[in-house]
């Protein structure tokens, strides 16, 4: 039975724990410097709780779910007990090399960029590993992360692009849904109806593309009829150069991610 420790019990950690604990071959242990938060986690998640050092000693895999500003302090606290453990960091902007500088280059380290959709089991994540992570280690981490959605292995130097796409992406999509809703209200729909239709349209379209393997370009053609309503709307997309706006959005997020990682 694999023992997995979570240092930190914030929203992302809680979502991951909920997804992982459904598999009975994993035992979850958690810690948090806040007594109120750890008591809440213990009550709501029905998991064992302890302090950081004890957690590390009892766990095979340790998820570091703390704020980036607190990472150095936590790493220094546990560094003497992490030999042969797998360390998994979900802290934004913290590179594997930064972790290695504190706990050593001979430790097993995984860096994950999850996203908020983890809360509903639909996470779109990417992860990178250092040279000490062996094939079996990687298989274990992959299985664990994919319980909360999908997780793809990438080279760490691509992590800023992942941050821009799936890390920040939910906010960008929510922004679009909000604007689709508000625009539809102007033409007679109630806010409740517009919002429900907008959400279902985004959800249904994503599901259609995922399950049928239809390419976005194909779906656009399927919905578009000559001189029809869809074509009229798409012409505005082209006129306003929406593709360039989206590209600039991703670029800005990507650049900021690189800046924060320095």
FIKOLZA-1660 file (N, C-alpha, C; in steps of 0.1 Angstrom, whole numbers, plus 5000, padded with zeros to 4 digits):
% residues 262
   i   px   py   pz ch aa at
   1 5008 4988 5000  A  X  N
   1 5000 5000 5000  A  X CA
   1 5009 5012 5000  A  X  C
   2 5006 5022 4991  A  X  N
   2 5014 5034 4989  A  X CA
   2 5009 5045 4998  A  X  C
   3 5018 5051 5005  A  X  N
   3 5015 5062 5014  A  X CA
   3 5019 5075 5008  A  X  C
   4 5009 5084 5007  A  X  N
   4 5011 5097 5000  A  X CA
   4 5008 5108 5010  A  X  C
   5 5018 5117 5012  A  X  N
   5 5017 5128 5021  A  X CA
   5 5014 5141 5014  A  X  C
   6 5006 5149 5019  A  X  N
   6 5003 5162 5014  A  X CA
   6 5007 5173 5024  A  X  C
   7 5017 5181 5021  A  X  N
   7 5021 5192 5029  A  X CA
   7 5013 5204 5024  A  X  C
   8 5003 5209 5031  A  X  N
   8 4994 5219 5026  A  X CA
   8 4981 5213 5022  A  X  C
   9 4970 5219 5026  A  X  N
   9 4957 5214 5023  A  X CA
   9 4947 5225 5017  A  X  C
  10 4953 5232 5008  A  X  N
  10 4945 5243 5001  A  X CA
  10 4936 5236 4991  A  X  C
  11 4930 5245 4982  A  X  N
  11 4920 5240 4973  A  X CA
  11 4925 5229 4963  A  X  C
  12 4937 5232 4958  A  X  N
  12 4943 5222 4948  A  X CA
  12 4946 5209 4955  A  X  C
  13 4953 5210 4967  A  X  N
  13 4956 5198 4974  A  X CA
  13 4944 5190 4978  A  X  C
  14 4933 5197 4983  A  X  N
  14 4921 5190 4987  A  X CA
  14 4915 5183 4975  A  X  C
  15 4915 5190 4963  A  X  N
  15 4909 5183 4951  A  X CA
  15 4917 5171 4947  A  X  C
  16 4930 5172 4948  A  X  N
  16 4938 5160 4945  A  X CA
  16 4936 5149 4955  A  X  C
  17 4935 5152 4967  A  X  N
  17 4932 5142 4978  A  X CA
  17 4919 5135 4975  A  X  C
  18 4909 5143 4972  A  X  N
  18 4895 5137 4970  A  X CA
  18 4896 5127 4958  A  X  C
  19 4904 5130 4948  A  X  N
  19 4905 5122 4936  A  X CA
  19 4913 5109 4939  A  X  C
  20 4924 5111 4946  A  X  N
  20 4933 5099 4949  A  X CA
  20 4927 5090 4959  A  X  C
  21 4920 5095 4969  A  X  N
  21 4915 5086 4980  A  X CA
  21 4904 5076 4976  A  X  C
  22 4899 5078 4964  A  X  N
  22 4889 5069 4959  A  X CA
  22 4895 5055 4956  A  X  C
  23 4909 5055 4954  A  X  N
  23 4916 5042 4952  A  X CA
  23 4921 5037 4965  A  X  C
  24 4916 5026 4969  A  X  N
  24 4919 5020 4983  A  X CA
  24 4934 5016 4985  A  X  C
  25 4942 5016 4974  A  X  N
  25 4956 5012 4975  A  X CA
  25 4965 5023 4980  A  X  C
  26 4959 5035 4981  A  X  N
  26 4966 5047 4986  A  X CA
  26 4962 5051 5000  A  X  C
  27 4971 5054 5008  A  X  N
  27 4968 5059 5022  A  X CA
  27 4973 5074 5022  A  X  C
  28 4964 5083 5025  A  X  N
  28 4967 5097 5025  A  X CA
  28 4970 5102 5039  A  X  C
  29 4980 5110 5040  A  X  N
  29 4984 5117 5052  A  X CA
  29 4986 5132 5048  A  X  C
  30 4981 5141 5057  A  X  N
  30 4983 5155 5054  A  X CA
  30 4988 5163 5066  A  X  C
  31 4993 5175 5063  A  X  N
  31 4998 5184 5073  A  X CA
  31 4995 5198 5068  A  X  C
  32 4994 5207 5078  A  X  N
  32 4992 5222 5075  A  X CA
  32 4996 5230 5087  A  X  C
  33 5003 5241 5085  A  X  N
  33 5008 5249 5096  A  X CA
  33 4996 5256 5103  A  X  C
  34 4984 5256 5096  A  X  N
  34 4972 5262 5102  A  X CA
  34 4964 5251 5109  A  X  C
  35 4962 5252 5122  A  X  N
  35 4954 5242 5129  A  X CA
  35 4940 5241 5124  A  X  C
  36 4934 5253 5121  A  X  N
  36 4920 5253 5116  A  X CA
  36 4919 5246 5103  A  X  C
  37 4929 5248 5094  A  X  N
  37 4928 5242 5081  A  X CA
  37 4930 5227 5081  A  X  C
  38 4940 5222 5090  A  X  N
  38 4942 5208 5091  A  X CA
  38 4931 5201 5098  A  X  C
  39 4924 5207 5107  A  X  N
  39 4913 5201 5114  A  X CA
  39 4901 5200 5104  A  X  C
  40 4900 5210 5095  A  X  N
  40 4889 5210 5085  A  X CA
  40 4892 5198 5075  A  X  C
  41 4904 5197 5071  A  X  N
  41 4908 5186 5062  A  X CA
  41 4906 5173 5068  A  X  C
  42 4909 5171 5080  A  X  N
  42 4907 5158 5087  A  X CA
  42 4893 5155 5088  A  X  C
  43 4884 5165 5091  A  X  N
  43 4870 5162 5092  A  X CA
  43 4863 5160 5079  A  X  C
  44 4866 5168 5069  A  X  N
  44 4859 5167 5056  A  X CA
  44 4864 5156 5047  A  X  C
  45 4877 5154 5048  A  X  N
  45 4883 5144 5039  A  X CA
  45 4885 5130 5046  A  X  C
  46 4884 5130 5059  A  X  N
  46 4885 5118 5067  A  X CA
  46 4899 5111 5064  A  X  C
  47 4909 5119 5066  A  X  N
  47 4923 5114 5064  A  X CA
  47 4931 5116 5077  A  X  C
  48 4943 5109 5077  A  X  N
  48 4952 5111 5089  A  X CA
  48 4959 5124 5087  A  X  C
  49 4962 5130 5098  A  X  N
  49 4970 5143 5098  A  X CA
  49 4981 5142 5108  A  X  C
  50 4992 5150 5105  A  X  N
  50 5003 5150 5114  A  X CA
  50 5011 5163 5111  A  X  C
  51 5024 5163 5116  A  X  N
  51 5033 5175 5113  A  X CA
  51 5041 5171 5101  A  X  C
  52 5048 5181 5096  A  X  N
  52 5056 5179 5083  A  X CA
  52 5066 5168 5084  A  X  C
  53 5074 5169 5095  A  X  N
  53 5085 5159 5096  A  X CA
  53 5080 5145 5097  A  X  C
  54 5070 5143 5105  A  X  N
  54 5064 5129 5107  A  X CA
  54 5058 5125 5094  A  X  C
  55 5051 5134 5087  A  X  N
  55 5045 5131 5074  A  X CA
  55 5055 5125 5064  A  X  C
  56 5067 5132 5063  A  X  N
  56 5077 5128 5054  A  X CA
  56 5083 5114 5058  A  X  C
  57 5085 5111 5070  A  X  N
  57 5089 5098 5075  A  X CA
  57 5080 5087 5071  A  X  C
  58 5067 5090 5072  A  X  N
  58 5057 5079 5070  A  X CA
  58 5052 5078 5055  A  X  C
  59 5056 5087 5046  A  X  N
  59 5051 5087 5033  A  X CA
  59 5062 5082 5023  A  X  C
  60 5057 5076 5012  A  X  N
  60 5065 5072 5000  A  X CA
  60 5066 5084 4990  A  X  C
  61 5055 5091 4989  A  X  N
  61 5055 5102 4980  A  X CA
  61 5050 5115 4988  A  X  C
  62 5057 5126 4986  A  X  N
  62 5053 5138 4993  A  X CA
  62 5049 5149 4983  A  X  C
  63 5036 5153 4984  A  X  N
  63 5032 5164 4975  A  X CA
  63 5034 5177 4983  A  X  C
  64 5041 5187 4977  A  X  N
  64 5043 5200 4983  A  X CA
  64 5033 5209 4977  A  X  C
  65 5023 5212 4985  A  X  N
  65 5012 5221 4981  A  X CA
  65 5011 5234 4989  A  X  C
  66 5023 5240 4989  A  X  N
  66 5024 5253 4997  A  X CA
  66 5026 5264 4987  A  X  C
  67 5025 5276 4992  A  X  N
  67 5027 5288 4984  A  X CA
  67 5042 5289 4980  A  X  C
  68 5045 5294 4968  A  X  N
  68 5059 5295 4964  A  X CA
  68 5068 5302 4974  A  X  C
  69 5063 5312 4981  A  X  N
  69 5071 5320 4991  A  X CA
  69 5074 5311 5003  A  X  C
  70 5067 5301 5005  A  X  N
  70 5069 5292 5017  A  X CA
  70 5077 5279 5014  A  X  C
  71 5080 5277 5001  A  X  N
  71 5086 5265 4996  A  X CA
  71 5100 5263 5003  A  X  C
  72 5109 5273 5003  A  X  N
  72 5122 5272 5008  A  X CA
  72 5122 5267 5022  A  X  C
  73 5114 5273 5030  A  X  N
  73 5113 5270 5044  A  X CA
  73 5109 5256 5047  A  X  C
  74 5099 5251 5039  A  X  N
  74 5094 5237 5040  A  X CA
  74 5105 5227 5036  A  X  C
  75 5111 5230 5025  A  X  N
  75 5122 5221 5020  A  X CA
  75 5133 5220 5030  A  X  C
  76 5137 5231 5036  A  X  N
  76 5148 5230 5046  A  X CA
  76 5144 5222 5058  A  X  C
  77 5131 5223 5061  A  X  N
  77 5126 5216 5073  A  X CA
  77 5126 5200 5071  A  X  C
  78 5123 5196 5058  A  X  N
  78 5122 5182 5056  A  X CA
  78 5134 5175 5049  A  X  C
  79 5144 5183 5045  A  X  N
  79 5155 5178 5037  A  X CA
  79 5162 5166 5042  A  X  C
  80 5163 5165 5055  A  X  N
  80 5171 5154 5061  A  X CA
  80 5163 5141 5061  A  X  C
  81 5150 5141 5057  A  X  N
  81 5142 5129 5057  A  X CA
  81 5137 5125 5044  A  X  C
  82 5141 5131 5033  A  X  N
  82 5135 5128 5020  A  X CA
  82 5143 5118 5011  A  X  C
  83 5153 5112 5017  A  X  N
  83 5160 5102 5009  A  X CA
  83 5151 5091 5005  A  X  C
  84 5152 5087 4992  A  X  N
  84 5144 5076 4986  A  X CA
  84 5129 5079 4985  A  X  C
  85 5125 5092 4988  A  X  N
  85 5111 5096 4987  A  X CA
  85 5109 5103 4973  A  X  C
  86 5097 5103 4968  A  X  N
  86 5094 5111 4956  A  X CA
  86 5088 5124 4961  A  X  C
  87 5094 5135 4957  A  X  N
  87 5089 5148 4960  A  X CA
  87 5082 5154 4948  A  X  C
  88 5069 5158 4950  A  X  N
  88 5061 5163 4940  A  X CA
  88 5057 5178 4943  A  X  C
  89 5062 5187 4936  A  X  N
  89 5058 5201 4938  A  X CA
  89 5048 5206 4929  A  X  C
  90 5037 5213 4934  A  X  N
  90 5027 5219 4926  A  X CA
  90 5028 5234 4927  A  X  C
  91 5039 5239 4933  A  X  N
  91 5041 5254 4934  A  X CA
  91 5044 5261 4921  A  X  C
  92 5036 5270 4917  A  X  N
  92 5038 5277 4904  A  X CA
  92 5052 5284 4904  A  X  C
  93 5059 5283 4893  A  X  N
  93 5071 5290 4891  A  X CA
  93 5084 5284 4898  A  X  C
  94 5082 5274 4906  A  X  N
  94 5094 5268 4913  A  X CA
  94 5100 5257 4905  A  X  C
  95 5112 5260 4900  A  X  N
  95 5118 5250 4891  A  X CA
  95 5124 5238 4899  A  X  C
  96 5126 5227 4892  A  X  N
  96 5132 5215 4898  A  X CA
  96 5146 5219 4903  A  X  C
  97 5154 5227 4896  A  X  N
  97 5167 5230 4900  A  X CA
  97 5167 5238 4913  A  X  C
  98 5157 5246 4915  A  X  N
  98 5156 5254 4928  A  X CA
  98 5153 5245 4940  A  X  C
  99 5146 5234 4938  A  X  N
  99 5143 5224 4948  A  X CA
  99 5156 5216 4951  A  X  C
 100 5163 5213 4940  A  X  N
 100 5175 5205 4941  A  X CA
 100 5186 5212 4949  A  X  C
 101 5186 5225 4948  A  X  N
 101 5196 5234 4955  A  X CA
 101 5195 5232 4970  A  X  C
 102 5182 5230 4974  A  X  N
 102 5180 5229 4989  A  X CA
 102 5181 5215 4994  A  X  C
 103 5175 5205 4987  A  X  N
 103 5174 5191 4992  A  X CA
 103 5185 5182 4986  A  X  C
 104 5191 5187 4975  A  X  N
 104 5202 5179 4969  A  X CA
 104 5198 5174 4955  A  X  C
 105 5208 5173 4946  A  X  N
 105 5205 5168 4932  A  X CA
 105 5203 5153 4931  A  X  C
 106 5205 5146 4942  A  X  N
 106 5204 5131 4942  A  X CA
 106 5190 5127 4947  A  X  C
 107 5181 5136 4948  A  X  N
 107 5167 5133 4952  A  X CA
 107 5157 5132 4940  A  X  C
 108 5147 5125 4943  A  X  N
 108 5137 5123 4932  A  X CA
 108 5126 5134 4933  A  X  C
 109 5126 5142 4922  A  X  N
 109 5117 5154 4922  A  X CA
 109 5108 5154 4909  A  X  C
 110 5096 5158 4912  A  X  N
 110 5086 5159 4901  A  X CA
 110 5080 5173 4902  A  X  C
 111 5079 5180 4891  A  X  N
 111 5072 5194 4891  A  X CA
 111 5059 5193 4883  A  X  C
 112 5048 5197 4890  A  X  N
 112 5035 5196 4883  A  X CA
 112 5029 5210 4882  A  X  C
 113 5023 5212 4870  A  X  N
 113 5015 5224 4868  A  X CA
 113 5000 5219 4867  A  X  C
 114 4993 5219 4878  A  X  N
 114 4979 5215 4877  A  X CA
 114 4970 5227 4873  A  X  C
 115 4957 5225 4872  A  X  N
 115 4948 5237 4871  A  X CA
 115 4936 5235 4880  A  X  C
 116 4928 5245 4881  A  X  N
 116 4917 5246 4891  A  X CA
 116 4906 5236 4887  A  X  C
 117 4906 5231 4875  A  X  N
 117 4895 5221 4871  A  X CA
 117 4897 5208 4878  A  X  C
 118 4908 5207 4885  A  X  N
 118 4910 5195 4894  A  X CA
 118 4899 5193 4904  A  X  C
 119 4893 5204 4908  A  X  N
 119 4882 5204 4918  A  X CA
 119 4870 5196 4914  A  X  C
 120 4868 5194 4900  A  X  N
 120 4857 5186 4896  A  X CA
 120 4862 5174 4888  A  X  C
 121 4875 5170 4890  A  X  N
 121 4880 5158 4884  A  X CA
 121 4883 5160 4870  A  X  C
 122 4885 5172 4865  A  X  N
 122 4888 5175 4851  A  X CA
 122 4900 5183 4849  A  X  C
 123 4910 5180 4857  A  X  N
 123 4923 5187 4856  A  X CA
 123 4930 5185 4843  A  X  C
 124 4936 5196 4838  A  X  N
 124 4945 5195 4826  A  X CA
 124 4959 5199 4831  A  X  C
 125 4967 5189 4834  A  X  N
 125 4980 5191 4840  A  X CA
 125 4992 5186 4831  A  X  C
 126 5004 5192 4835  A  X  N
 126 5016 5187 4828  A  X CA
 126 5026 5185 4840  A  X  C
 127 5035 5176 4838  A  X  N
 127 5045 5174 4848  A  X CA
 127 5059 5171 4842  A  X  C
 128 5069 5174 4849  A  X  N
 128 5083 5172 4845  A  X CA
 128 5090 5165 4856  A  X  C
 129 5100 5157 4853  A  X  N
 129 5108 5150 4863  A  X CA
 129 5123 5152 4862  A  X  C
 130 5130 5150 4873  A  X  N
 130 5145 5151 4872  A  X CA
 130 5150 5137 4868  A  X  C
 131 5163 5136 4867  A  X  N
 131 5170 5124 4862  A  X CA
 131 5169 5112 4872  A  X  C
 132 5166 5115 4884  A  X  N
 132 5165 5105 4894  A  X CA
 132 5152 5097 4895  A  X  C
 133 5142 5102 4887  A  X  N
 133 5129 5095 4887  A  X CA
 133 5130 5084 4876  A  X  C
 134 5128 5072 4881  A  X  N
 134 5129 5060 4872  A  X CA
 134 5116 5057 4866  A  X  C
 135 5116 5048 4856  A  X  N
 135 5104 5045 4849  A  X CA
 135 5092 5041 4858  A  X  C
 136 5095 5032 4868  A  X  N
 136 5084 5028 4877  A  X CA
 136 5079 5040 4885  A  X  C
 137 5088 5049 4890  A  X  N
 137 5084 5061 4897  A  X CA
 137 5074 5069 4888  A  X  C
 138 5078 5071 4876  A  X  N
 138 5071 5079 4866  A  X CA
 138 5057 5073 4864  A  X  C
 139 5056 5060 4863  A  X  N
 139 5043 5053 4861  A  X CA
 139 5034 5055 4873  A  X  C
 140 5040 5055 4885  A  X  N
 140 5032 5057 4897  A  X CA
 140 5026 5071 4897  A  X  C
 141 5035 5081 4895  A  X  N
 141 5031 5095 4895  A  X CA
 141 5020 5098 4884  A  X  C
 142 5022 5092 4872  A  X  N
 142 5013 5094 4861  A  X CA
 142 4999 5088 4865  A  X  C
 143 4998 5076 4871  A  X  N
 143 4986 5071 4875  A  X CA
 143 4979 5079 4886  A  X  C
 144 4986 5084 4895  A  X  N
 144 4981 5092 4906  A  X CA
 144 4975 5105 4900  A  X  C
 145 4982 5112 4892  A  X  N
 145 4978 5125 4887  A  X CA
 145 4966 5123 4877  A  X  C
 146 4966 5113 4870  A  X  N
 146 4955 5111 4860  A  X CA
 146 4942 5107 4867  A  X  C
 147 4942 5105 4880  A  X  N
 147 4929 5102 4887  A  X CA
 147 4921 5115 4888  A  X  C
 148 4928 5126 4886  A  X  N
 148 4921 5139 4888  A  X CA
 148 4918 5146 4875  A  X  C
 149 4920 5139 4864  A  X  N
 149 4918 5145 4850  A  X CA
 149 4928 5139 4841  A  X  C
 150 4936 5147 4834  A  X  N
 150 4947 5142 4825  A  X CA
 150 4960 5149 4829  A  X  C
 151 4971 5142 4828  A  X  N
 151 4984 5147 4831  A  X CA
 151 4994 5142 4821  A  X  C
 152 5001 5151 4815  A  X  N
 152 5010 5148 4804  A  X CA
 152 5024 5151 4808  A  X  C
 153 5034 5143 4805  A  X  N
 153 5048 5146 4808  A  X CA
 153 5053 5155 4797  A  X  C
 154 5061 5165 4801  A  X  N
 154 5067 5174 4791  A  X CA
 154 5081 5178 4797  A  X  C
 155 5089 5183 4788  A  X  N
 155 5102 5189 4792  A  X CA
 155 5099 5201 4801  A  X  C
 156 5107 5203 4811  A  X  N
 156 5104 5214 4820  A  X CA
 156 5105 5228 4813  A  X  C
 157 5114 5229 4803  A  X  N
 157 5115 5242 4796  A  X CA
 157 5102 5246 4789  A  X  C
 158 5092 5237 4788  A  X  N
 158 5079 5240 4782  A  X CA
 158 5068 5243 4793  A  X  C
 159 5072 5243 4805  A  X  N
 159 5062 5245 4816  A  X CA
 159 5056 5259 4816  A  X  C
 160 5063 5269 4811  A  X  N
 160 5057 5283 4811  A  X CA
 160 5046 5283 4800  A  X  C
 161 5047 5275 4790  A  X  N
 161 5036 5275 4780  A  X CA
 161 5024 5268 4785  A  X  C
 162 5027 5257 4793  A  X  N
 162 5016 5250 4800  A  X CA
 162 5008 5259 4810  A  X  C
 163 5016 5267 4817  A  X  N
 163 5011 5277 4826  A  X CA
 163 5001 5286 4819  A  X  C
 164 5005 5291 4808  A  X  N
 164 4997 5301 4800  A  X CA
 164 4985 5294 4795  A  X  C
 165 4986 5282 4790  A  X  N
 165 4975 5275 4784  A  X CA
 165 4965 5269 4794  A  X  C
 166 4969 5259 4801  A  X  N
 166 4960 5252 4810  A  X CA
 166 4960 5258 4825  A  X  C
 167 4971 5264 4829  A  X  N
 167 4971 5270 4842  A  X CA
 167 4962 5282 4843  A  X  C
 168 4964 5292 4834  A  X  N
 168 4956 5304 4833  A  X CA
 168 4943 5302 4825  A  X  C
 169 4943 5292 4817  A  X  N
 169 4932 5289 4808  A  X CA
 169 4918 5290 4813  A  X  C
 170 4916 5283 4825  A  X  N
 170 4902 5284 4830  A  X CA
 170 4897 5298 4832  A  X  C
 171 4906 5307 4836  A  X  N
 171 4901 5321 4838  A  X CA
 171 4898 5327 4824  A  X  C
 172 4906 5324 4814  A  X  N
 172 4903 5329 4801  A  X CA
 172 4890 5324 4795  A  X  C
 173 4888 5311 4797  A  X  N
 173 4875 5305 4792  A  X CA
 173 4863 5311 4800  A  X  C
 174 4865 5313 4813  A  X  N
 174 4854 5319 4821  A  X CA
 174 4851 5333 4817  A  X  C
 175 4861 5340 4813  A  X  N
 175 4860 5354 4808  A  X CA
 175 4851 5354 4795  A  X  C
 176 4854 5344 4786  A  X  N
 176 4847 5343 4774  A  X CA
 176 4832 5339 4776  A  X  C
 177 4830 5330 4785  A  X  N
 177 4816 5326 4789  A  X CA
 177 4808 5337 4794  A  X  C
 178 4815 5345 4803  A  X  N
 178 4808 5357 4809  A  X CA
 178 4804 5367 4798  A  X  C
 179 4813 5369 4788  A  X  N
 179 4810 5378 4778  A  X CA
 179 4800 5373 4768  A  X  C
 180 4800 5360 4765  A  X  N
 180 4789 5354 4757  A  X CA
 180 4776 5356 4764  A  X  C
 181 4776 5354 4777  A  X  N
 181 4763 5356 4785  A  X CA
 181 4758 5370 4784  A  X  C
 182 4767 5379 4787  A  X  N
 182 4763 5394 4788  A  X CA
 182 4758 5399 4774  A  X  C
 183 4765 5394 4763  A  X  N
 183 4761 5399 4750  A  X CA
 183 4747 5393 4746  A  X  C
 184 4744 5381 4750  A  X  N
 184 4732 5375 4747  A  X CA
 184 4720 5381 4754  A  X  C
 185 4723 5386 4767  A  X  N
 185 4713 5393 4774  A  X CA
 185 4708 5406 4767  A  X  C
 186 4717 5412 4760  A  X  N
 186 4713 5424 4753  A  X CA
 186 4702 5422 4742  A  X  C
 187 4701 5409 4738  A  X  N
 187 4692 5406 4727  A  X CA
 187 4680 5398 4732  A  X  C
 188 4677 5399 4745  A  X  N
 188 4664 5394 4750  A  X CA
 188 4664 5382 4759  A  X  C
 189 4676 5376 4761  A  X  N
 189 4676 5364 4770  A  X CA
 189 4678 5369 4784  A  X  C
 190 4672 5361 4793  A  X  N
 190 4674 5364 4807  A  X CA
 190 4688 5360 4811  A  X  C
 191 4694 5365 4822  A  X  N
 191 4707 5362 4826  A  X CA
 191 4709 5347 4829  A  X  C
 192 4699 5342 4835  A  X  N
 192 4699 5328 4839  A  X CA
 192 4699 5318 4827  A  X  C
 193 4690 5321 4817  A  X  N
 193 4690 5313 4805  A  X CA
 193 4703 5315 4797  A  X  C
 194 4707 5327 4795  A  X  N
 194 4719 5329 4787  A  X CA
 194 4731 5322 4794  A  X  C
 195 4732 5323 4807  A  X  N
 195 4744 5317 4814  A  X CA
 195 4744 5302 4812  A  X  C
 196 4732 5296 4814  A  X  N
 196 4731 5281 4813  A  X CA
 196 4734 5276 4799  A  X  C
 197 4729 5284 4789  A  X  N
 197 4732 5280 4775  A  X CA
 197 4746 5282 4772  A  X  C
 198 4752 5293 4777  A  X  N
 198 4767 5295 4774  A  X CA
 198 4776 5284 4779  A  X  C
 199 4773 5281 4792  A  X  N
 199 4781 5270 4799  A  X CA
 199 4780 5257 4791  A  X  C
 200 4767 5254 4788  A  X  N
 200 4765 5241 4782  A  X CA
 200 4771 5240 4768  A  X  C
 201 4771 5252 4761  A  X  N
 201 4777 5252 4748  A  X CA
 201 4792 5250 4748  A  X  C
 202 4799 5256 4758  A  X  N
 202 4813 5254 4759  A  X CA
 202 4816 5240 4763  A  X  C
 203 4808 5235 4773  A  X  N
 203 4810 5221 4778  A  X CA
 203 4807 5211 4767  A  X  C
 204 4796 5213 4760  A  X  N
 204 4792 5203 4750  A  X CA
 204 4802 5203 4738  A  X  C
 205 4806 5215 4734  A  X  N
 205 4816 5215 4723  A  X CA
 205 4829 5208 4726  A  X  C
 206 4834 5211 4738  A  X  N
 206 4846 5204 4743  A  X CA
 206 4844 5189 4743  A  X  C
 207 4833 5184 4748  A  X  N
 207 4830 5170 4749  A  X CA
 207 4829 5164 4735  A  X  C
 208 4822 5171 4726  A  X  N
 208 4821 5167 4712  A  X CA
 208 4834 5165 4705  A  X  C
 209 4843 5175 4707  A  X  N
 209 4856 5174 4701  A  X CA
 209 4865 5163 4707  A  X  C
 210 4863 5161 4720  A  X  N
 210 4871 5151 4727  A  X CA
 210 4867 5137 4724  A  X  C
 211 4854 5135 4724  A  X  N
 211 4849 5121 4722  A  X CA
 211 4848 5116 4708  A  X  C
 212 4846 5126 4698  A  X  N
 212 4844 5122 4684  A  X CA
 212 4858 5123 4677  A  X  C
 213 4867 5130 4683  A  X  N
 213 4880 5132 4677  A  X CA
 213 4879 5141 4664  A  X  C
 214 4868 5148 4663  A  X  N
 214 4866 5158 4652  A  X CA
 214 4876 5169 4654  A  X  C
 215 4882 5174 4644  A  X  N
 215 4891 5186 4645  A  X CA
 215 4883 5198 4646  A  X  C
 216 4888 5209 4653  A  X  N
 216 4880 5221 4654  A  X CA
 216 4876 5227 4640  A  X  C
 217 4885 5226 4631  A  X  N
 217 4882 5231 4617  A  X CA
 217 4870 5224 4611  A  X  C
 218 4870 5211 4613  A  X  N
 218 4859 5203 4608  A  X CA
 218 4845 5206 4614  A  X  C
 219 4846 5208 4627  A  X  N
 219 4833 5212 4635  A  X CA
 219 4828 5226 4630  A  X  C
 220 4837 5235 4628  A  X  N
 220 4834 5248 4623  A  X CA
 220 4826 5247 4609  A  X  C
 221 4831 5238 4600  A  X  N
 221 4825 5236 4587  A  X CA
 221 4811 5230 4589  A  X  C
 222 4810 5220 4599  A  X  N
 222 4798 5213 4601  A  X CA
 222 4786 5223 4605  A  X  C
 223 4790 5233 4614  A  X  N
 223 4780 5242 4619  A  X CA
 223 4777 5254 4610  A  X  C
 224 4787 5256 4601  A  X  N
 224 4785 5268 4592  A  X CA
 224 4778 5264 4579  A  X  C
 225 4768 5272 4576  A  X  N
 225 4761 5271 4563  A  X CA
 225 4763 5284 4555  A  X  C
 226 4763 5283 4542  A  X  N
 226 4766 5294 4534  A  X CA
 226 4756 5306 4537  A  X  C
 227 4761 5317 4540  A  X  N
 227 4754 5330 4543  A  X CA
 227 4745 5328 4555  A  X  C
 228 4749 5318 4564  A  X  N
 228 4741 5316 4576  A  X CA
 228 4745 5324 4588  A  X  C
 229 4739 5322 4599  A  X  N
 229 4742 5329 4612  A  X CA
 229 4756 5327 4617  A  X  C
 230 4761 5315 4616  A  X  N
 230 4774 5311 4621  A  X CA
 230 4785 5319 4613  A  X  C
 231 4783 5319 4600  A  X  N
 231 4793 5325 4591  A  X CA
 231 4793 5340 4594  A  X  C
 232 4781 5346 4596  A  X  N
 232 4781 5360 4599  A  X CA
 232 4789 5364 4612  A  X  C
 233 4787 5355 4622  A  X  N
 233 4795 5357 4634  A  X CA
 233 4810 5355 4633  A  X  C
 234 4814 5344 4625  A  X  N
 234 4828 5341 4623  A  X CA
 234 4835 5352 4615  A  X  C
 235 4827 5359 4606  A  X  N
 235 4833 5370 4599  A  X CA
 235 4837 5381 4608  A  X  C
 236 4830 5383 4619  A  X  N
 236 4833 5393 4629  A  X CA
 236 4846 5389 4636  A  X  C
 237 4847 5376 4639  A  X  N
 237 4860 5371 4645  A  X CA
 237 4872 5375 4637  A  X  C
 238 4870 5372 4624  A  X  N
 238 4881 5375 4614  A  X CA
 238 4884 5390 4613  A  X  C
 239 4873 5398 4612  A  X  N
 239 4875 5412 4611  A  X CA
 239 4882 5418 4624  A  X  C
 240 4878 5413 4635  A  X  N
 240 4884 5418 4648  A  X CA
 240 4897 5411 4651  A  X  C
 241 4901 5402 4643  A  X  N
 241 4914 5394 4645  A  X CA
 241 4915 5388 4659  A  X  C
 242 4904 5380 4662  A  X  N
 242 4903 5374 4675  A  X CA
 242 4915 5364 4677  A  X  C
 243 4920 5358 4666  A  X  N
 243 4931 5349 4667  A  X CA
 243 4943 5356 4672  A  X  C
 244 4945 5368 4668  A  X  N
 244 4957 5376 4672  A  X CA
 244 4955 5380 4687  A  X  C
 245 4943 5383 4691  A  X  N
 245 4940 5387 4705  A  X CA
 245 4943 5375 4714  A  X  C
 246 4939 5363 4710  A  X  N
 246 4942 5351 4718  A  X CA
 246 4957 5348 4719  A  X  C
 247 4963 5350 4708  A  X  N
 247 4978 5347 4707  A  X CA
 247 4985 5357 4717  A  X  C
 248 4981 5370 4717  A  X  N
 248 4987 5379 4726  A  X CA
 248 4984 5376 4740  A  X  C
 249 4972 5371 4743  A  X  N
 249 4968 5367 4757  A  X CA
 249 4977 5356 4762  A  X  C
 250 4979 5346 4754  A  X  N
 250 4988 5335 4758  A  X CA
 250 5002 5340 4759  A  X  C
 251 5006 5348 4750  A  X  N
 251 5020 5353 4750  A  X CA
 251 5023 5361 4763  A  X  C
 252 5013 5370 4767  A  X  N
 252 5015 5378 4779  A  X CA
 252 5016 5369 4792  A  X  C
 253 5007 5359 4792  A  X  N
 253 5007 5349 4804  A  X CA
 253 5020 5341 4804  A  X  C
 254 5025 5337 4792  A  X  N
 254 5037 5330 4791  A  X CA
 254 5049 5338 4795  A  X  C
 255 5050 5351 4791  A  X  N
 255 5061 5359 4795  A  X CA
 255 5061 5362 4810  A  X  C
 256 5049 5364 4816  A  X  N
 256 5048 5366 4830  A  X CA
 256 5053 5354 4838  A  X  C
 257 5049 5342 4833  A  X  N
 257 5053 5330 4839  A  X CA
 257 5069 5328 4840  A  X  C
 258 5075 5332 4829  A  X  N
 258 5090 5331 4828  A  X CA
 258 5096 5341 4838  A  X  C
 259 5090 5353 4839  A  X  N
 259 5095 5363 4848  A  X CA
 259 5094 5359 4863  A  X  C
 260 5083 5352 4866  A  X  N
 260 5081 5348 4880  A  X CA
 260 5090 5336 4883  A  X  C
 261 5095 5329 4873  A  X  N
 261 5104 5317 4875  A  X CA
 261 5118 5321 4877  A  X  C
 262 5122 5333 4875  A  X  N
 262 5136 5337 4875  A  X CA
 262 5140 5339 4890  A  X  C
% end
